[in-house]
Each structure stands twice: as structure tokens, then as C-alpha cells.
Amino acid sequence: MADGKGAEVAICHPPSAIVDWHDCRPRGGDPGRAIHACRVAVVRGDRVVDDIRDRYDRLVDLLEKIGQLFVVPARGDVERHVRENHVGGIIWFESTTQYAAQMNAHLQSIAKTPLLVSADLESGMGMRFTDATWWPPPMAIAATGDPSFAEEMGRVTAREALAIGVNHILAPVADVNVDPRNPVINTRSFGEDPHEVARYVAAFVRGVQSEGAPATAKHFPGHGDTHVDSHRALPVLDVTLERLNRVELVPFRAAIEAGVASIMMGHLAVPSIDATPAPVRAEFENVYGTARDEVTHGGALPATVSPAIIQLLRRDLGFGGLIITDSFDMGGLAAHFDPGEAAVRAIEAGEDQILFSADTDAAIAAVRDAVRGGRLSESRIDQSVERVMIAKSTVIPSGARDLGGRGNATRTPPPRSLALARDDIGAEFIAERAITLVRDDDQLLPLTQSVTAIVVTDFPEPNPIEIATRELNAKRVIAIDATTEHVDVDDPIVLLLALRPKSGAGRIALPKAAQALAKRNVIAVSFGSPYVLRDFRTAVCAYGIQPVLQRAAIRAIRGEAPMSGILPVTLG
């Protein structure tokens, strides 16, 4: 007995090992059946067990059950969706920790069933919350050569997230980035070696789930060997099953073995697994601005609505946990199905939760009509509702919530101090060890003289690497972009590149004026994609625009710190 209040009781749907909610690693039983943290909820005392079952049994209204299969953004009419549509979760994008904490507490207080509150936290809480720890991106973590850093980042990320009521971590990225042209994964991946990526993915999962939050491996079956951004159009992964097993699926298997609670499906077609043609809509709206000539024609079904690909995950990889979709407003899906048809197809295929439908009301209505018309069975809805409820139970400590919905029960765990949860020093420590000397053929390092700084960025803000620019203390600073034809400056030059994967950007490209500088005495520093450095004779990779990386990179090129990072990808 862990707390003297009664024996631990496991609710097994399906059977698995006993897993403590604070530590999602298996504690016993058959390891072959005990690898999914989401398969089991350990609670202390029969009362909580009964509450979970009671809460499930009380969802007698079809619309309430359907609502549990949807996750909506924490903005706009989110409160209406929680009250009226009984959505199962919300997702955060950019915000502050204080506002998010207040809103999470409010939404949990009005929710009939406790919410899964999620966010994409691949680079820690600072990726979505402006006043939290912003860790180096996954590729930078891998550049250190030490998976324990991934575990520590996962642990701190979950701790910070839970402190403000975010209880479902949409990370790690388990994609193997083998295509240098990949505009959307790139540095979000731990690298190009599937077995190395697997080590870091498993470590991050262990770190997150040791704090009691479900982790999410994404984007199944693997978005790393694509050069199309699924925010804009449907990528086609034209590889065999043998190749999938050898490359793309390796990190997902490692995540499952580490007990990952949920897996996110990607909007990408794999014709070798499911060759069913994907229709193309005559008209559609996409927030990422997809042009008609970008739409994939002749492609197969996206994995998010493919029964065969989801069966690959369930049957071949043996995953029994929660399966969620990538955002349903993305061009890789929106160009092929309207919100209602997309939702029905996703549930038919075996998805458990639909993330960010372009029209949640229409999608819920379509699922309701599909059940009433016989296209979907209510038992199919029940299967996913049960998985959602089990996932929720893994983040509910004994006594923190009343799942039966009685009285004025506390809906969130007792708040933990965000200041205590943060680990900016840890992020700095990792950043210093991630900085990578790609090459110094012209022996320009360390930098000991005054230079001209040329800043190249594809960000909307004026200068996302202002910290690096300022700390370089250059005698002159010039900003160039794709419209710049020529740069007339004297050597030596430090070229500061902020070209990184961004949702919906479609590509990562080095402007021609910057390419021309490769023949000069230039120190090129990439605060983003390493692939843009391939033609420079002196090159340093910092992998991201995070402040800790900007400071670490400038210190390193001045010789004030060693550059011990190792490139996790091949530049060619």
C-alpha cells in the first residue's frame, strides 16, 4: 500500500501490467502485454475505481460520448464546446503560463468530464508559452550524444506543464529525418539514424511519463522522408513495408516499448500499405494558404483516415493506447475531405481523438448522423471513449478529482510553483553541448576580430536572432532576404541564418545572395536547419533560435566554449 488508504487497484482495458500514475513504466506482469501506460489506470481505493466506471456509465447520451472524441483549441468559443459539445480535450498554442493556468482551471471547473489539456511541447514549454523554459530542439538534444538530456527535458517539460494544468504532452517527434528537403520536420527530429532517434524518443517518453503526464509519439507512420509540408498538402511516403520496418517504425516501436501513452497519426499517404485513392475537393479553405497547384492528386488515403495504417499500429506494433490525429485543419487532409466526412472516416479507421477540426460542430453532427444511420456503430464510439477515459485516469491522482462529477470537486491537481518547475540552467547546459562545428576549412575560428554580420531570416518578426546579433557586437549589421540580389561588404563576415522548419512555410531556402557568400571568408552559423550549411567552408550549427542557443553559439565561435556537438544528420 503506497499511502495506507487501501490496496492499489488496476483497471485494465485491455489487460496490462500495474503502472503507477507517477511512473508509467511497467511494474510487473507479462512484459509482452505490459508496455502501454495508457492501458491501465492505477488508483488507490475502490471509490476512485467506481467513480471512473460511474463516469463512463453516465455518458449515456450519444452526443456526450461523441464529444469526448474531439479536441478543440483553447481560444474562441472553447467554453461553449466544453459546456455544450462535451469535448474530451483542449489544445494550447501560443499563450502565457498565467493565462493558461487560469483558463485551464476554469474550463476544468465547467467540464462534465475532466479534460485532457494538450500542447505541442517538442522543445519544452517555451515552445508554446512565452514565459516558460524553451529548450533546444530535438536535433540539438541529439547533437549532445547523450539521451539522458532528452529524458531530463521530458521530465522538466511535464513538470512545468502539470504546474499550469497542461496534462497531455504532444511530443516527442519520432520521425526519422532522412530527406534534407523536409520543410516541416527537420530539426524537430532527433536525426537521420532510426536507432539513434529511437534512443532519444524512448528517453523523452520516460522523462515525461515519470512525472505523470501522457507523452505522444508523432507522426505515425513517419514524416521524416518527405519534402511536402502536410500543413499545405498531402505528402506521399512511397516506401515498402520492409523499409518502414527498417527505418520509420523503429522509433515508434521504441516509444511503445517505453510505455508511451498515445500516438499521433500524420497526414501522409503510404501507398504500399493503403493504396485507396484520396479524393480531391473542388473547393476548400486552408488557414495555411494552400494553392490549388500544391494539392496532391493521385495520392492515397492519409494515414489519419486509413484503416490499414492504423491496423499496422494496432496489430503489427501491438499498440493499445490512445490514438489521436494531427490537426484536422491542415491541407494534407482538408484538401481531400470536408470536416464531417474527415471525422467519420477517422473514427471508422480507428482514431480515438480528433484534433482541431476546422468545424467541430459540423464534425460532431456528421459522426452523430453516421451512428444514427448505421455507418458507425455506437460500440465503435464506446471503444474510443473508453480509451479516452483511461488516458484521463493516468493523470488523475487519488483524491484530486471526482470523476463522478459530484459537488464542487477539485478538477485539477494542486498547483505546483512554475518557478520551481523551470530549469533554465539545464537548458543552458544542454545548449552549450549541442553547438556543432560542421567544418572550419579556412581556419577562421575562433573569431578574434571585428566583423560584419549578415542576418538571414524567414521569420515574420524583424530579427528572431537579435540576441546573437547583439552579442556578436559587429561593426555593421545587414539584413537580407529572398529579394536581395547582391551584398557589397568587406570580409570577414559572420552569416547568421535563422531558417528553420515552420508549420505551413512549405520550404526552407537559402536566398541567392546568401548562397553567393559561400565563396567568401564567411563564418556561417545556422540557428535552424543544418542543411543550409552544406556549401560553406566554415560552418557552425546551433539548430534553433532559442535564446540559450544564441548565447551558446556566439560564445563558441569566439572560442570561449568548446564545440562538442556532433551532427545527427549528413549534409552531403
Phi, psi and omega per residue, in radians:
M1 nan 2.145 -3.054
A2 -1.341 -0.552 -3.059
D3 -2.298 0.202 3.077
G4 1.297 0.183 -3.080
K5 -1.872 0.183 3.140
G6 2.337 2.891 -3.107
A7 -1.249 2.653 3.049
E8 -1.223 2.407 -3.125
V9 -2.161 2.216 -3.123
A10 -1.781 2.319 3.015
I11 -1.739 1.969 -3.009
C12 -1.887 1.968 3.110
H13 -2.446 1.565 -0.177
P14 -1.334 -3.116 -3.087
P15 -1.029 2.570 3.087
S16 -2.795 -3.104 3.089
A17 -1.308 2.825 3.052
I18 -1.269 2.269 -3.118
V19 -2.238 2.166 3.097
D20 -1.292 2.492 -3.068
W21 -1.149 -0.390 3.087
H22 -1.446 -0.315 -3.098
D23 -2.510 1.870 -2.982
C24 -1.501 0.257 3.072
R25 -1.476 2.591 -3.117
P26 -1.013 2.465 3.141
R27 -1.862 -0.145 -3.110
G28 2.918 -3.046 -3.135
G29 1.459 -2.984 -3.112
D30 -1.268 1.974 -3.083
P31 -1.100 -0.428 3.114
G32 -1.178 -0.380 -3.128
R33 -2.005 0.163 -2.956
A34 -2.130 0.609 -2.997
I35 -1.842 0.025 -3.101
H36 -2.007 1.990 -3.135
A37 -1.047 -0.538 -3.053
C38 -1.343 -0.167 -3.096
R39 -1.334 -0.231 -2.988
V40 -2.524 2.502 3.028
A41 -2.098 2.133 3.067
V42 -1.682 2.196 3.110
V43 -2.305 2.788 -3.069
R44 -1.902 1.983 3.119
G45 1.736 2.548 -3.087
D46 -1.152 -0.448 -3.065
R47 -1.054 -0.787 -3.093
V48 -1.194 -0.661 3.073
V49 -1.017 -0.832 3.139
D50 -1.096 -0.643 3.134
D51 -1.110 -0.730 3.128
I52 -1.100 -0.814 3.138
R53 -1.142 -0.681 -3.139
D54 -1.127 -0.718 3.132
R55 -1.093 -0.718 3.125
Y56 -1.138 -0.774 -3.112
D57 -1.159 -0.500 -3.111
R58 -1.309 -0.255 3.119
L59 -1.375 1.063 -3.091
V60 -1.413 -0.416 -3.140
D61 -1.342 2.237 -3.082
L62 -1.011 -0.746 -3.103
L63 -1.150 -0.595 3.073
E64 -1.097 -0.751 -3.137
K65 -1.177 -0.743 3.122
I66 -1.089 -0.693 3.133
G67 -0.994 -0.573 3.139
Q68 -1.102 -0.305 -3.100
L69 -1.579 0.148 -3.097
F70 -2.157 2.499 3.078
V71 -2.154 2.226 -3.075
V72 -2.038 2.703 3.108
P73 -1.175 2.565 -3.107
A74 -1.430 1.108 3.128
R75 -2.828 3.068 3.099
G76 1.046 -2.232 -3.083
D77 -1.636 0.666 -3.123
V78 -1.025 -0.659 -3.111
E79 -1.111 -0.686 3.092
R80 -1.098 -0.730 3.138
H81 -1.100 -0.651 3.127
V82 -1.209 -0.777 -3.095
R83 -1.273 -0.818 -2.958
E84 -1.697 -0.687 -3.105
N85 -1.642 -0.135 3.097
H86 0.923 0.763 -3.119
V87 -1.045 2.639 -3.084
G88 -1.426 -0.282 -3.108
G89 -2.889 2.959 3.051
I90 -2.264 2.780 3.099
I91 -2.277 2.387 3.137
W92 -1.698 2.519 2.969
F93 -1.989 -2.189 -3.091
E94 -1.425 2.314 3.131
S95 -2.873 -3.005 2.993
T96 -1.950 2.753 -3.114
T97 -1.141 -0.651 -3.117
Q98 -1.131 -0.826 -3.136
Y99 -1.137 -0.753 -3.127
A100 -1.097 -0.719 3.138
A101 -1.079 -0.756 3.140
Q102 -1.152 -0.765 -3.121
M103 -1.192 -0.694 3.115
N104 -1.062 -0.783 3.130
A105 -1.085 -0.717 3.137
H106 -1.139 -0.835 -3.098
L107 -1.147 -0.665 3.076
Q108 -1.109 -0.586 -3.098
S109 -1.231 -0.454 -3.130
I110 -1.758 -0.136 -3.116
A111 -1.326 2.331 3.093
K112 -1.175 -0.603 3.076
T113 -2.181 2.336 -3.114
P114 -0.873 2.522 -3.042
L115 -1.636 2.532 2.821
L116 -1.441 2.154 -3.101
V117 -1.957 1.998 -2.964
S118 -2.056 2.897 3.028
A119 -2.854 2.599 3.034
D120 -1.346 1.904 -3.028
L121 -2.173 0.804 -3.109
E122 -1.100 -0.541 3.118
S123 -2.015 0.592 3.116
G124 1.473 -3.123 -3.072
M125 -1.107 -0.511 -3.137
G126 -1.133 -0.236 3.096
M127 -1.177 -0.479 -3.118
R128 -2.148 -0.375 -3.068
F129 -2.113 2.081 -2.906
T130 -1.172 -0.268 -3.091
D131 -2.046 0.532 3.125
A132 -2.142 3.038 -3.107
T133 -1.152 2.162 3.107
W134 -1.860 1.793 -3.075
W135 -1.406 2.792 2.990
P136 -1.012 2.664 -3.133
P137 -1.208 2.885 -3.075
P138 -0.903 -0.712 -3.122
M139 -1.115 -0.590 3.075
A140 -1.186 -0.673 3.092
I141 -1.044 -0.786 -3.135
A142 -1.159 -0.514 3.133
A143 -1.105 -0.377 3.112
T144 -1.270 -0.387 -3.107
G145 1.377 0.166 -3.029
D146 -2.228 1.777 3.140
P147 -1.076 -0.338 3.139
S148 -1.123 -0.426 3.073
F149 -1.191 -0.622 3.086
A150 -1.140 -0.685 3.126
E151 -1.161 -0.734 3.124
E152 -1.135 -0.735 3.099
M153 -1.071 -0.740 3.104
G154 -1.077 -0.707 -3.118
R155 -1.145 -0.832 -3.118
V156 -1.183 -0.680 3.114
T157 -1.035 -0.817 3.132
A158 -1.130 -0.683 -3.130
R159 -1.102 -0.795 3.112
E160 -1.138 -0.720 -3.109
A161 -1.100 -0.830 -3.121
L162 -1.130 -0.483 3.139
A163 -1.104 -0.426 3.130
I164 -2.001 0.190 3.065
G165 1.586 0.160 3.011
V166 -1.511 2.030 -2.963
N167 -2.124 0.185 3.120
H168 -2.426 1.916 -3.018
I169 -1.616 2.001 3.125
L170 -1.519 1.246 3.137
A171 -2.965 2.701 0.268
P172 -1.639 2.870 2.950
V173 -1.325 2.137 -3.124
A174 -1.836 0.233 -3.138
D175 -1.325 2.484 3.102
V176 -1.720 1.930 -3.017
N177 -1.441 1.556 -3.126
V178 -1.787 -0.082 3.105
D179 -1.883 1.939 -3.140
P180 -1.045 -0.362 -3.115
R181 -1.468 -0.042 -3.061
N182 -1.028 2.022 -3.049
P183 -1.582 -0.102 -2.987
V184 -2.185 -0.390 3.099
I185 -1.715 -1.324 2.959
N186 0.876 -2.051 -3.086
T187 -1.272 -0.102 3.030
R188 -1.287 -0.279 3.105
S189 -1.572 2.732 3.055
F190 -1.415 -0.066 3.070
G191 2.496 -2.854 -3.032
E192 -1.861 -0.216 3.141
D193 -1.622 2.008 -3.042
P194 -1.028 -0.591 -3.103
H195 -1.337 -0.611 3.042
E196 -1.175 -0.779 3.084
V197 -0.992 -0.716 -3.126
A198 -1.048 -0.693 -3.137
R199 -1.085 -0.764 -3.110
Y200 -1.290 -0.651 3.090
V201 -1.063 -0.862 -3.128
A202 -1.079 -0.686 -3.140
A203 -1.131 -0.765 3.133
F204 -1.093 -0.750 3.111
V205 -1.017 -0.820 3.139
R206 -1.056 -0.738 -3.131
G207 -1.090 -0.846 3.140
V208 -1.055 -0.883 -2.992
Q209 -1.346 -0.284 3.034
S210 -1.183 -0.349 3.107
E211 -1.633 -0.073 3.062
G212 1.704 0.247 3.089
A213 -1.969 2.463 3.074
P214 -1.209 2.360 3.012
A215 -1.658 2.849 -3.109
T216 -2.382 2.011 3.061
A217 -1.450 2.366 -3.079
K218 -2.565 2.722 0.120
H219 -2.079 1.762 -3.036
F220 -1.079 2.413 0.095
P221 -1.588 0.202 3.081
G222 2.351 2.073 -3.040
H223 -1.890 0.275 -3.014
G224 -1.482 -0.431 -3.111
D225 -1.831 0.912 3.136
T226 -2.347 2.613 3.054
H227 -2.067 0.223 3.052
V228 -1.918 2.337 3.110
D229 -1.436 2.053 -3.082
S230 -1.179 -0.209 3.000
H231 -1.188 -0.477 -3.071
R232 -1.810 -0.649 -3.088
A233 -2.727 3.051 -3.065
L234 -1.538 1.954 3.051
P235 -1.264 2.588 3.081
V236 -2.020 2.068 3.096
L237 -1.671 1.640 -3.003
D238 -1.609 1.268 -3.132
V239 -2.306 2.856 3.140
T240 -1.444 2.905 3.058
L241 -1.099 -0.642 3.118
E242 -1.060 -0.745 3.120
R243 -1.163 -0.724 3.089
L244 -0.981 -0.801 -3.126
N245 -1.150 -0.524 -3.088
R246 -1.458 -0.484 -3.046
V247 -2.160 -1.308 -2.955
E248 -1.067 -0.679 -3.020
L249 -1.454 -0.219 -3.082
V250 -1.008 -0.877 3.134
P251 -1.163 -0.544 3.118
F252 -1.198 -0.672 3.063
R253 -1.089 -0.712 3.128
A254 -1.125 -0.681 3.105
A255 -1.104 -0.744 3.137
I256 -1.129 -0.745 3.111
E257 -1.116 -0.511 3.106
A258 -1.403 -0.060 3.080
G259 1.597 0.418 -3.077
V260 -0.981 2.382 -3.023
A261 -1.404 -0.570 -3.104
S262 -2.526 2.751 3.112
I263 -2.325 2.365 3.121
M264 -1.729 2.281 3.057
M265 -1.436 2.552 3.111
G266 -1.752 2.708 3.033
H267 -1.470 1.390 3.073
L268 -2.577 2.524 -3.111
A269 -1.635 2.486 3.059
V270 -2.277 1.550 -3.030
P271 -1.018 -0.489 -3.129
S272 -1.204 -0.358 3.115
I273 -1.753 -0.733 3.134
D274 -2.509 1.852 -3.096
A275 -1.637 0.127 3.128
T276 -0.978 2.168 -3.095
P277 -1.087 2.489 3.068
A278 -1.677 2.150 3.110
P279 -1.167 2.804 3.084
V280 -2.070 2.192 -3.126
R281 -1.260 2.531 3.115
A282 -1.169 -0.689 3.129
E283 -2.418 2.482 3.051
F284 -2.810 2.731 3.083
E285 -1.923 2.416 -3.135
N286 -2.421 2.189 -3.064
V287 -1.143 -0.283 -3.133
Y288 -1.585 0.042 3.025
G289 1.316 0.590 3.137
T290 -1.039 2.240 3.073
A291 -1.492 2.717 -3.093
R292 -1.023 -0.634 -3.090
D293 -1.336 -0.104 3.068
E294 -1.514 -0.358 -3.029
V295 -1.126 2.325 3.141
T296 -1.307 2.123 3.074
H297 -1.885 2.506 3.127
G298 1.334 0.242 3.124
G299 -1.482 2.945 3.102
A300 -1.642 3.078 -3.112
L301 -1.050 2.408 3.002
P302 -1.073 2.578 -3.119
A303 -1.009 -0.503 -3.108
T304 -1.127 -0.365 3.133
V305 -2.186 0.373 -3.094
S306 -1.817 1.955 3.092
P307 -1.030 -0.661 -3.081
A308 -1.160 -0.706 -3.110
I309 -1.284 -0.623 3.078
I310 -1.217 -0.589 3.047
Q311 -1.145 -0.592 3.058
L312 -1.015 -0.735 3.130
L313 -1.227 -0.781 -3.102
R314 -1.257 -0.902 -2.979
R315 -1.484 -0.915 -3.036
D316 -1.321 -0.691 3.128
L317 -1.608 -0.179 3.051
G318 1.237 0.487 -3.109
F319 -1.467 2.181 -3.126
G320 -1.954 0.127 -3.073
G321 -1.543 -2.774 -3.061
L322 -1.411 2.253 3.062
I323 -1.912 2.159 3.123
I324 -2.099 2.792 3.139
T325 -1.593 2.816 2.847
D326 -1.257 2.985 -3.062
S327 -1.006 2.335 -3.075
F328 -1.456 0.047 3.078
D329 -1.619 0.042 -3.055
M330 -1.398 2.606 -3.082
G331 -1.079 -0.500 3.137
G332 -1.079 -0.325 3.077
L333 -2.019 -0.760 -3.037
A334 -1.069 -0.463 3.130
A335 -1.280 -0.183 -3.017
H336 -2.075 -0.465 -3.120
F337 -2.487 2.505 3.027
D338 -1.310 2.888 -3.041
P339 -0.965 -0.677 -3.125
G340 -1.197 -0.870 -3.137
E341 -1.132 -0.668 3.113
A342 -1.056 -0.759 -3.129
A343 -1.137 -0.778 -3.139
V344 -1.092 -0.812 -3.139
R345 -1.091 -0.681 3.141
A346 -1.090 -0.782 3.140
I347 -1.217 -0.686 3.039
E348 -0.980 -0.727 -3.074
A349 -1.248 -0.422 3.126
G350 2.143 0.118 3.061
E351 -1.164 2.630 3.118
D352 -1.788 -0.634 3.114
Q353 -2.393 2.448 -3.127
I354 -1.846 2.147 -3.044
L355 -1.677 2.145 2.941
F356 0.923 1.120 3.006
S357 -1.142 2.554 3.096
A358 -1.144 -0.388 3.102
D359 -2.596 1.533 -3.054
T360 -1.086 -0.689 3.139
D361 -1.063 -0.804 3.141
A362 -1.152 -0.661 -3.128
A363 -1.165 -0.772 3.108
I364 -1.093 -0.746 3.123
A365 -1.085 -0.681 -3.135
A366 -1.166 -0.697 3.103
V367 -1.156 -0.739 3.094
R368 -1.014 -0.829 -3.124
D369 -1.134 -0.602 3.123
A370 -1.160 -0.614 3.091
V371 -1.244 -0.816 -3.129
R372 -1.133 -0.523 -3.139
G373 -1.542 -0.094 3.086
G374 1.627 -0.047 3.122
R375 -1.213 -0.669 3.035
L376 -2.016 2.456 3.068
S377 -1.574 2.651 3.093
E378 -1.155 -0.499 3.104
S379 -1.141 -0.550 3.075
R380 -1.156 -0.699 3.069
I381 -1.086 -0.759 -3.112
D382 -1.049 -0.657 3.131
Q383 -1.019 -0.815 -3.123
S384 -1.257 -0.663 3.086
V385 -1.024 -0.726 -3.137
E386 -1.091 -0.737 3.117
R387 -1.141 -0.662 3.104
V388 -1.099 -0.782 -3.122
M389 -1.129 -0.658 3.117
I390 -1.165 -0.727 3.101
A391 -1.049 -0.722 3.111
K392 -1.121 -0.657 -3.088
S393 -1.166 -0.409 -3.136
T394 -1.252 -0.292 -3.139
V395 -1.957 0.293 -3.130
I396 -1.953 1.785 3.095
P397 -1.224 2.687 -3.134
S398 -0.945 2.219 3.054
G399 1.485 -0.166 -3.083
A400 -1.384 -0.511 -3.119
R401 -2.446 2.665 3.062
D402 -1.885 1.756 -3.086
L403 -1.219 -0.219 3.096
G404 -1.363 -0.151 3.077
G405 1.300 0.421 -3.066
R406 -1.639 2.405 3.007
G407 1.138 -2.675 -3.108
N408 -1.837 0.918 -3.094
A409 -1.144 2.595 3.065
T410 -1.130 2.301 -3.070
R411 -1.746 -0.158 3.132
T412 -2.317 2.692 3.102
P413 -1.073 2.752 3.088
P414 -0.945 2.328 -3.062
P415 -1.122 2.395 3.043
R416 -1.820 2.592 -3.100
S417 -1.140 2.156 3.111
L418 -1.118 -0.612 3.125
A419 -1.054 -0.687 3.113
L420 -1.261 -0.529 -3.102
A421 -1.316 -0.506 -3.066
R422 -1.151 2.712 3.098
D423 -2.561 1.145 3.126
D424 -1.133 -0.560 3.121
I425 -1.144 -0.714 3.095
G426 -1.102 -0.701 3.110
A427 -1.124 -0.700 3.088
E428 -1.107 -0.744 -3.127
F429 -1.038 -0.789 3.133
I430 -1.179 -0.732 -3.120
A431 -1.012 -0.746 -3.131
E432 -1.089 -0.560 -3.115
R433 -1.545 -0.121 -3.128
A434 -1.593 -0.471 -3.066
I435 -0.990 2.241 -2.965
T436 -2.098 2.186 2.994
L437 -1.456 1.890 -3.134
V438 -1.288 -0.828 3.055
R439 -2.932 2.765 3.042
D440 -2.486 1.066 -3.061
D441 -1.099 -0.531 -3.113
D442 -1.654 0.091 3.110
Q443 0.880 0.926 3.126
L444 -1.631 -0.097 -3.101
L445 -1.928 2.562 -0.002
P446 -1.309 2.757 -3.140
L447 -1.355 2.135 -3.089
T448 -2.203 0.032 -3.092
Q449 -2.232 2.927 3.118
S450 -1.254 2.492 -3.039
V451 -2.347 2.932 2.921
T452 -1.667 2.288 3.114
A453 -1.765 2.244 3.052
I454 -1.992 2.129 -3.079
V455 -1.814 2.204 3.105
V456 -2.129 2.114 -3.115
T457 -2.498 2.592 3.031
D458 -1.973 0.402 3.140
F459 -1.587 2.643 3.125
P460 -1.225 -0.504 -3.139
E461 -1.291 2.752 -3.027
P462 -0.975 -0.864 -3.112
N463 -2.671 1.674 -3.102
P464 -1.242 -0.205 3.105
I465 -1.986 0.724 -3.137
E466 -1.068 -0.608 -3.140
I467 -1.104 -0.822 3.126
A468 -1.113 -0.726 3.135
T469 -1.070 -0.768 -3.123
R470 -1.184 -0.785 -3.067
E471 -1.259 -0.363 3.075
L472 -1.201 -0.477 3.114
N473 0.954 0.872 -3.097
A474 -1.281 2.674 3.110
K475 -1.282 -0.354 3.140
R476 -2.708 2.455 3.123
V477 -2.167 2.219 3.137
I478 -2.181 2.334 3.077
A479 -1.839 2.307 3.088
I480 -2.247 2.786 3.104
D481 -2.532 -2.885 -3.057
A482 -1.120 -0.355 -3.118
T483 -1.527 -0.173 -3.114
T484 -1.318 2.214 -3.105
E485 -1.630 -0.588 -3.058
H486 -2.697 2.576 3.096
V487 -2.157 2.116 -3.112
D488 -1.863 1.647 -3.132
V489 -2.450 2.787 3.094
D490 -1.571 2.621 3.017
D491 -1.283 2.762 -0.058
P492 -1.430 2.775 -3.070
I493 -2.236 2.423 2.916
V494 -1.938 2.077 -3.117
L495 -1.707 1.967 -3.120
L496 -1.740 1.961 -3.029
L497 -1.869 2.105 3.052
A498 -2.024 1.266 -3.141
L499 -2.121 1.892 -3.010
R500 -2.426 2.914 3.102
P501 -1.147 2.276 3.096
K502 -2.351 2.411 3.130
S503 -0.997 2.120 3.046
G504 1.521 -0.065 -3.112
A505 -1.180 -0.621 3.075
G506 1.595 -0.510 -3.134
R507 -2.848 2.833 3.012
I508 -2.124 2.019 -3.037
A509 -2.358 2.445 3.071
L510 -1.574 2.145 3.137
P511 -0.982 2.602 -3.108
K512 -1.022 -0.668 3.122
A513 -1.084 -0.599 3.097
A514 -1.298 -0.659 3.091
Q515 -1.033 -0.688 -3.113
A516 -1.109 -0.420 -3.118
L517 -1.291 -0.200 -3.111
A518 -1.075 -0.379 -3.125
K519 -1.535 -0.050 -3.089
R520 -1.751 3.078 3.037
N521 -1.362 1.487 -3.007
V522 -2.158 2.367 2.920
I523 -1.751 1.919 -3.131
A524 -1.675 2.211 3.121
V525 -2.119 2.094 3.141
S526 -1.725 2.099 3.012
F527 -1.740 0.923 -3.084
G528 3.061 -2.294 -3.056
S529 -1.062 2.281 3.075
P530 -1.272 -0.397 -3.034
Y531 -1.139 -0.406 -3.137
V532 -1.256 -0.108 -3.097
L533 -1.641 -0.012 -2.931
R534 -1.049 -0.508 -3.062
D535 -1.707 0.001 -3.092
F536 -1.630 2.389 -3.064
R537 -1.382 -0.422 2.991
T538 -2.205 2.017 -2.993
A539 -2.522 2.455 3.122
V540 -2.291 2.396 3.132
C541 -1.980 2.241 3.080
A542 -1.954 -0.173 2.945
Y543 1.294 -0.352 -3.084
G544 -2.849 2.910 -3.115
I545 -1.593 0.093 -3.138
Q546 -0.944 2.401 3.141
P547 -0.901 -0.670 -3.134
V548 -1.113 -0.580 3.118
L549 -1.342 -0.619 3.104
Q550 -1.085 -0.816 -3.135
R551 -1.155 -0.732 -3.123
A552 -1.123 -0.678 -3.112
A553 -1.150 -0.774 -3.127
I554 -1.154 -0.713 3.072
R555 -1.041 -0.707 -3.078
A556 -1.190 -0.765 -3.091
I557 -1.252 -0.330 3.047
R558 -1.472 -0.095 -3.136
G559 1.473 0.202 -3.117
E560 -1.468 -0.167 3.114
A561 -2.641 2.587 3.137
P562 -1.252 2.731 3.030
M563 -1.898 1.648 -3.021
S564 -1.800 -0.019 -3.125
G565 -1.166 2.686 3.124
I566 -2.151 2.246 -3.119
L567 -1.030 2.185 3.086
P568 -1.443 0.016 -3.141
V569 -2.356 2.859 3.100
T570 -1.731 2.264 -3.124
L571 -1.505 -0.397 3.115
G572 1.502 nan nan
